Amino acid sequence: MRRILPLLLPLLLVSVFVSAAEKHRIIIDADTANEVDDLYAVIRALIEPEWNVIAVHATHWQTSQWATETSMEDSHRLNQLLIGYLKPEDRVPTRRGAIARMYDWGDRTQHSAAAYGLIKDAHATPEGEKLIVIAMGNLTNVASSLMIDPSIADKIAVYWLGSSVDYETGQITTLDFNAMMDIQAVHHVFASPVELHVLPKQVSILMEFDYWETEKQFNDHHPLTDFLLDRWYQHVDGGRYTRHIWDLALVGAMLHPDSSPQVTIHTAPEYGDREVFFYRTIDADLVRADFFEKTRAYFQRPR
């Protein structure tokens, strides 16, 4: 049996997200144009006043059944669109990431502005602090950065939404969307010594939104919230009255560590044979209410 240890209080590892005295540097890495949930999560992270988001990176979903020919570029442009809705003082740089998964042999790295930007920002992070990377999609950009410059492993902490885990045995399964978009990248990040926090699929599935509630909360409020509603029913799988807003679960867990306990799992050899932190649950009602409250407060329709 794998060694599983509970983390039942906001440890130093996650306390960075509740300290108003010091804003830690954060990079968002997302396949934003893939589904509906990405936009909600990216916006919530960008408007959090206690977070210092320094860049938003785009990544692909090139092996998906509904992938576009330019999936990374679609995400990059959507990131720019979302940031355009922010107040000028809150706008941050965007970077293009990998256009596809890592290569199978030779130089397996996907070289990109995102990969090298992460390396630069990691080395620029003050001594004694870690650059936080919130990975909402595949791990191609993160794994490429670690492969190009392994020395950044002790300078960053990765928070990723993906995989599933059996909390009793510690067995990890990587058949979910984010993992399958680049399974090689998953194994490289798990095998590296980087500090890794994972929110698995069985936890992210708790984050469900109802269309009519969302419309009521956002209706005629602001062009950005109009856009989020439009994204809901214009997406390729439009017509749903409920949706799993997967990526918001990760952002919410980081924002509310008191209600988002983690456990440490000593992984099997194929996943690094080391300790990784897995979220056990989230308070979905709290995260959803927080999302509506904070976005309404930030985005006000001009009168």
C-alpha positions as CSV (number, residue, x, y, z in Angstrom):
1,M,0.0,0.0,0.0
2,R,1.3,3.5,-0.9
3,R,1.9,5.8,2.1
4,I,-0.9,8.3,2.3
5,L,-0.7,11.1,4.8
6,P,-3.5,13.6,5.5
7,L,-3.0,17.4,5.3
8,L,-6.0,18.7,7.3
9,L,-5.0,22.3,7.8
10,P,-3.5,25.0,5.6
11,L,0.1,24.1,5.7
12,L,3.0,26.3,4.7
13,L,2.8,24.7,1.3
14,V,-0.6,26.3,0.7
15,S,-0.5,29.2,3.1
16,V,0.9,31.4,0.4
17,F,-2.6,31.8,-1.0
18,V,-4.1,33.2,2.2
19,S,-1.5,35.7,3.1
20,A,-2.4,39.3,2.2
21,A,1.0,40.6,3.3
22,E,2.9,39.0,0.4
23,K,1.6,38.3,-3.1
24,H,3.4,35.4,-4.6
25,R,4.1,35.3,-8.3
26,I,1.8,33.1,-10.4
27,I,1.7,31.9,-14.0
28,I,-1.5,30.5,-15.5
29,D,-1.0,27.8,-18.1
30,A,-4.3,26.9,-19.9
31,D,-5.9,25.4,-23.0
32,T,-8.4,28.3,-22.7
33,A,-10.2,27.8,-26.1
34,N,-10.8,24.1,-25.4
35,E,-14.0,24.1,-23.3
36,V,-16.2,26.5,-21.4
37,D,-14.7,26.0,-17.9
38,D,-11.3,27.4,-18.8
39,L,-12.6,31.0,-19.3
40,Y,-14.3,31.0,-15.9
41,A,-11.2,29.8,-14.1
42,V,-8.7,32.1,-15.9
43,I,-10.9,35.1,-15.2
44,R,-11.3,34.2,-11.5
45,A,-7.5,33.8,-11.1
46,L,-6.8,37.1,-12.9
47,I,-9.1,39.2,-10.7
48,E,-7.9,37.8,-7.4
49,P,-6.4,40.7,-5.5
50,E,-4.2,38.5,-3.3
51,W,-2.5,36.9,-6.3
52,N,0.2,38.4,-8.4
53,V,-0.4,36.8,-11.8
54,I,2.6,37.7,-14.0
55,A,1.7,35.9,-17.2
56,V,-0.9,33.7,-18.9
57,H,0.4,30.9,-21.1
58,A,-1.5,29.1,-23.9
59,T,-1.2,25.4,-24.6
60,H,-2.7,23.0,-27.1
61,W,-5.3,20.2,-27.0
62,Q,-4.0,18.8,-30.3
63,T,-4.9,15.2,-29.7
64,S,-8.6,15.9,-28.7
65,Q,-11.4,14.6,-30.9
66,W,-12.6,18.2,-31.4
67,A,-9.1,19.8,-31.7
68,T,-8.8,22.7,-34.1
69,E,-5.8,22.9,-36.4
70,T,-4.5,25.9,-34.4
71,S,-5.6,24.9,-30.9
72,M,-2.8,26.7,-29.0
73,E,-3.1,29.8,-31.1
74,D,-6.9,29.8,-30.4
75,S,-6.2,29.7,-26.7
76,H,-3.5,32.4,-27.0
77,R,-5.9,34.8,-28.7
78,L,-8.7,34.0,-26.3
79,N,-6.3,34.7,-23.4
80,Q,-5.6,38.1,-24.9
81,L,-9.4,38.8,-25.4
82,L,-10.1,38.0,-21.7
83,I,-7.2,40.1,-20.5
84,G,-8.6,43.0,-22.6
85,Y,-11.6,43.1,-20.3
86,L,-9.5,43.7,-17.2
87,K,-8.7,47.1,-15.7
88,P,-5.5,48.4,-17.3
89,E,-3.5,48.0,-14.1
90,D,-4.4,44.3,-14.0
91,R,-3.5,43.3,-17.5
92,V,-0.5,40.9,-17.9
93,P,1.6,39.5,-20.7
94,T,0.4,36.4,-22.7
95,R,2.8,33.9,-24.2
96,R,2.4,31.2,-26.9
97,G,3.1,27.7,-25.7
98,A,3.5,24.3,-27.4
99,I,1.5,23.6,-30.5
100,A,1.4,19.9,-29.9
101,R,2.5,17.2,-27.4
102,M,6.2,16.5,-26.7
103,Y,8.2,14.6,-29.2
104,D,8.8,10.8,-28.9
105,W,12.6,10.8,-29.4
106,G,15.6,13.1,-29.8
107,D,15.0,16.6,-28.4
108,R,11.6,15.8,-27.0
109,T,11.0,19.3,-25.8
110,Q,8.5,21.6,-27.3
111,H,10.4,24.9,-27.4
112,S,8.1,27.9,-27.0
113,A,7.8,31.4,-25.6
114,A,5.9,29.9,-22.7
115,A,8.6,27.3,-21.9
116,Y,11.4,29.9,-21.9
117,G,9.2,32.5,-20.2
118,L,8.6,30.1,-17.3
119,I,12.3,29.5,-17.0
120,K,13.1,33.2,-17.0
121,D,10.4,33.9,-14.4
122,A,11.5,31.0,-12.2
123,H,15.1,32.4,-12.0
124,A,13.7,35.9,-11.3
125,T,11.7,34.7,-8.3
126,P,13.1,36.0,-5.0
127,E,15.2,33.6,-2.9
128,G,13.1,31.6,-0.5
129,E,10.0,31.9,-2.7
130,K,8.6,29.7,-5.4
131,L,6.9,30.7,-8.6
132,I,3.4,29.1,-8.7
133,V,2.4,27.5,-11.9
134,I,-1.4,26.8,-12.3
135,A,-1.7,24.2,-15.1
136,M,-5.3,23.9,-16.2
137,G,-4.7,21.8,-19.3
138,N,-1.9,19.4,-20.4
139,L,1.6,19.6,-18.9
140,T,3.5,20.1,-22.2
141,N,4.7,23.6,-21.4
142,V,5.7,22.8,-17.8
143,A,7.5,19.5,-18.7
144,S,9.3,21.3,-21.6
145,S,10.6,24.0,-19.2
146,L,11.8,21.3,-16.7
147,M,13.5,19.4,-19.5
148,I,15.3,22.5,-20.9
149,D,16.4,23.7,-17.5
150,P,16.1,21.1,-14.7
151,S,17.5,23.6,-12.2
152,I,14.1,25.3,-12.0
153,A,12.6,22.3,-10.3
154,D,13.3,23.7,-6.8
155,K,12.2,27.2,-7.9
156,I,8.6,26.4,-8.9
157,A,5.5,24.7,-7.4
158,V,3.1,23.2,-9.9
159,Y,-0.7,23.0,-9.3
160,W,-2.3,20.7,-11.9
161,L,-5.8,19.6,-12.7
162,G,-5.7,16.0,-14.0
163,S,-5.5,12.3,-13.3
164,S,-7.5,10.2,-10.8
165,V,-6.3,8.6,-7.6
166,D,-7.5,5.9,-5.3
167,Y,-7.0,7.5,-1.9
168,E,-6.9,4.1,-0.1
169,T,-4.2,2.5,-2.3
170,G,-2.5,5.5,-3.8
171,Q,-3.0,4.1,-7.3
172,I,-2.9,6.9,-10.0
173,T,-4.8,6.6,-13.3
174,T,-4.1,9.0,-16.2
175,L,-7.0,8.4,-18.6
176,D,-8.5,11.8,-18.2
177,F,-8.5,14.5,-20.9
178,N,-5.6,16.7,-19.5
179,A,-3.4,13.7,-19.0
180,M,-4.1,12.1,-22.4
181,M,-3.3,15.3,-24.2
182,D,0.4,14.6,-23.4
183,I,1.0,11.5,-21.3
184,Q,4.8,11.8,-21.8
185,A,4.7,15.3,-20.2
186,V,2.7,13.9,-17.2
187,H,5.3,11.3,-16.5
188,H,8.2,13.7,-16.9
189,V,6.6,16.2,-14.4
190,F,5.8,13.4,-11.9
191,A,9.3,12.0,-12.2
192,S,10.9,15.4,-11.6
193,P,11.6,16.7,-8.1
194,V,9.3,19.7,-8.6
195,E,6.7,20.4,-5.8
196,L,3.5,19.0,-7.3
197,H,-0.1,19.5,-6.2
198,V,-2.8,17.7,-8.1
199,L,-6.6,18.1,-8.2
200,P,-7.9,14.8,-9.6
201,K,-10.9,14.3,-11.8
202,Q,-13.1,12.9,-9.0
203,V,-12.7,16.2,-7.2
204,S,-13.0,18.6,-10.1
205,I,-16.3,16.9,-11.2
206,L,-17.9,18.3,-8.0
207,M,-17.6,21.8,-9.6
208,E,-21.0,22.0,-11.4
209,F,-22.8,25.1,-12.7
210,D,-26.4,25.5,-13.7
211,Y,-27.1,27.6,-16.8
212,W,-30.2,29.3,-15.4
213,E,-28.4,30.3,-12.2
214,T,-25.4,31.5,-14.2
215,E,-27.7,33.6,-16.5
216,K,-29.5,35.0,-13.5
217,Q,-26.2,36.0,-11.8
218,F,-24.8,37.6,-15.0
219,N,-27.7,38.7,-17.1
220,D,-27.2,42.3,-18.4
221,H,-24.3,42.8,-16.0
222,H,-21.1,43.4,-18.1
223,P,-19.8,42.6,-21.6
224,L,-17.4,40.1,-20.1
225,T,-20.2,38.2,-18.3
226,D,-22.2,38.4,-21.5
227,F,-19.3,36.7,-23.3
228,L,-19.1,34.0,-20.7
229,L,-22.8,33.2,-21.1
230,D,-22.4,33.3,-24.9
231,R,-19.5,30.9,-24.7
232,W,-21.7,28.4,-22.8
233,Y,-24.2,27.9,-25.6
234,Q,-22.0,28.7,-28.6
235,H,-19.4,26.0,-27.8
236,V,-19.3,22.9,-29.9
237,D,-21.2,21.0,-27.2
238,G,-23.7,23.8,-26.6
239,G,-27.2,23.1,-25.4
240,R,-26.3,21.7,-21.9
241,Y,-28.2,23.1,-19.0
242,T,-25.5,22.0,-16.5
243,R,-21.8,22.0,-16.9
244,H,-18.7,20.8,-15.0
245,I,-16.6,23.9,-14.7
246,W,-13.5,21.7,-14.1
247,D,-10.7,24.3,-14.0
248,L,-12.5,26.5,-11.5
249,A,-12.2,23.7,-9.0
250,L,-8.4,24.0,-9.0
251,V,-8.5,27.8,-8.7
252,G,-11.1,27.5,-5.9
253,A,-9.2,24.9,-4.0
254,M,-6.1,27.2,-4.0
255,L,-8.2,30.2,-2.9
256,H,-9.9,28.3,-0.1
257,P,-7.3,25.9,1.4
258,D,-9.2,25.6,4.7
259,S,-12.0,23.8,2.9
260,S,-9.8,22.0,0.4
261,P,-7.7,19.4,2.3
262,Q,-4.8,17.6,0.7
263,V,-3.2,14.3,1.3
264,T,0.4,13.2,0.4
265,I,0.7,10.1,-1.7
266,H,3.9,8.3,-2.3
267,T,3.6,7.4,-5.9
268,A,4.5,4.2,-7.7
269,P,7.8,4.1,-9.6
270,E,6.2,4.9,-12.9
271,Y,5.0,8.2,-11.4
272,G,8.3,9.2,-9.8
273,D,8.4,7.1,-6.6
274,R,8.1,10.2,-4.5
275,E,5.6,12.3,-2.6
276,V,2.9,14.3,-4.4
277,F,0.1,16.3,-2.9
278,F,-3.5,15.4,-4.0
279,Y,-6.6,17.4,-3.1
280,R,-9.2,15.3,-1.3
281,T,-12.2,17.5,-1.8
282,I,-13.5,21.0,-2.4
283,D,-16.5,23.0,-1.2
284,A,-18.1,23.5,-4.6
285,D,-20.9,25.7,-3.2
286,L,-18.3,28.0,-1.6
287,V,-16.3,28.2,-4.8
288,R,-19.3,28.8,-7.0
289,A,-20.7,31.6,-4.7
290,D,-17.2,33.2,-4.5
291,F,-16.9,33.2,-8.3
292,F,-20.2,35.0,-8.8
293,E,-19.6,37.5,-6.0
294,K,-16.0,38.4,-7.1
295,T,-16.8,38.6,-10.8
296,R,-19.9,40.8,-10.2
297,A,-17.9,43.1,-8.0
298,Y,-15.0,43.4,-10.4
299,F,-16.9,43.7,-13.7
300,Q,-19.5,46.5,-13.7
301,R,-21.4,47.3,-16.8
302,P,-20.9,51.0,-17.7
303,R,-24.1,53.0,-17.1
